[in-house]
Amino acid sequence: MEIMDYKKDDILILGVKGNLDEITSETFQEKLIEFIENGEHKIILDCSKLEYVSSGGIRVFYLVANLLDDKNGKIVFSSLNPNIKKLFDIVEMEDDFEIFSELDEAIRKF
């Protein structure tokens, strides 16, 4: 798993490439918590290169959402590939998260 990060105004955009599985989700969680502790409260997760998400990865999404909610922040998702979109549909993540088909849409949300 690779994480690419950059800022667009006050929004942190994270591009995740590869697999977010039981092993890599711990590193991913630590990185996201570090960003939040450093004041990042508007986060877009660009999933265009994300190939797989395990239950551990889903858990991290909810943990981070709760941390951000406590700080009046938010995490949103963009650019899901068909496999990740199918997973999000199965676990009904659209009930709890905002999901955008394009990164520009997600940026405009903030």
Buried (B, 14 or more C-beta within 10 A) or exposed (E): BEBEBEEBEEBBBBBBBEBBBEEBBEEBBEBBBEBBEEEBBBBBBBBBEBBBBBEBBBEBBEBBBEBBEEEEBBBBBBBBEEEBBEBBEEBEBEEEBBBBEEBEBBBEBB
